[in-house]
């Protein structure tokens, strides 16, 4: 049986659209909860796919969240072995850090809301081409340096490093192509404090943007994720 291990940092930031793709293909998803489950006990090479999900903490806050060191070690070993890994937001930052890239607060400030990414030539030649011109969800205040050996796939004006690949087996996405309109209602509750503390961001505006853009993203995100999985898993999906 094909297995995906997904490391979740907050309950409402899950696999979203990706969960449906995996279920249709008979891939078993096993969620592990950061800060609760023992991440040091994971065999880095055991699962067919490792997904590192988002969360409101910093990828560099090891002193506050010691489990981050376990995630970094897991990613280092798995990426070095060429085993499939996908990271969303915090997950992408942890991938970058595991590959030697520095993660830090974005000098341009937070990026929360919906807008398209600009694909590089490599991005346009990759499964990310399915997202060309499609607004995606951004929800981050940190950014990362592009790691050595990684290929930049997408950017925005505020965040030049929005997506990168490592061979066919590694994909880091600073933005969220996996979200659904229904799932985001949980985000609006879970991130209430951050929303209220961020100038120019509000629940009504985010909900209106979501109503406009989520249907197209769910279709395009599904195509992108399925395409990447097909390549990363050698045609299994």
ZINORCOR-V78486 format. One record per backbone hydrogen bond with DSSP energy under -0.5 kcal/mol. CO is the residue of the C=O (numbers start at 0). NH is the residue of the N-H. Records with the same first field share a line. If there is no record, write none. Layout:
# ZINORCOR-V78486
CO=NH ; NH
This chain:
# ZINORCOR-V78486
1=27
2=47 ; 48
3=5 ; 29
4=6 ; 50
5=7 ; 31
6=52
7=33
9=12
11=13
14=17
15=18 ; 19
16=20
17=21
18=22
19=23
20=24
21=26
22=25
25=27
27=3
28=30
29=5
31=7 ; 33
32=35 ; 36
36=38
37=40
38=41
41=43
42=45 ; 46
48=4
49=85
50=6 ; 52
51=87
53=8
57=60
59=61
60=63 ; 64
64=67
65=68 ; 69
66=70
67=71
68=72
69=73
70=74
71=75
72=76
73=77
74=78
75=79
76=80
77=82
78=81
83=49
84=170
85=51
86=172
87=90
88=92
89=93
90=94
91=95
92=96
93=97
94=98
95=100
96=99
101=144
103=142
105=108
109=111
110=139
112=137
114=135
116=118 ; 132
117=154
119=123
120=124
122=125
125=128
126=129
127=130
128=131
130=133
132=134
135=114
136=175
137=112
139=110
140=105
142=103
146=149
149=151
150=164
152=119
153=161 ; 162
154=117
158=155
159=161
161=173 ; 174
162=152 ; 153
163=171
164=150
165=168 ; 169
168=84
169=165
170=86
171=163 ; 173
172=88
174=88 ; 176
175=136
177=16
179=183
180=184
181=184
182=185 ; 186
183=187
184=188
185=189
186=190
188=191
190=194
191=195
192=196
193=197
194=197
196=198
197=200
201=205
202=206
203=207
204=208
205=209
206=210
207=211
208=212
209=213
212=216
213=217
214=218
215=219
216=220
217=221
218=222
219=223
220=224
221=225
222=226
223=227
224=228
225=229
226=230
227=231
228=232
229=234
230=233
232=235
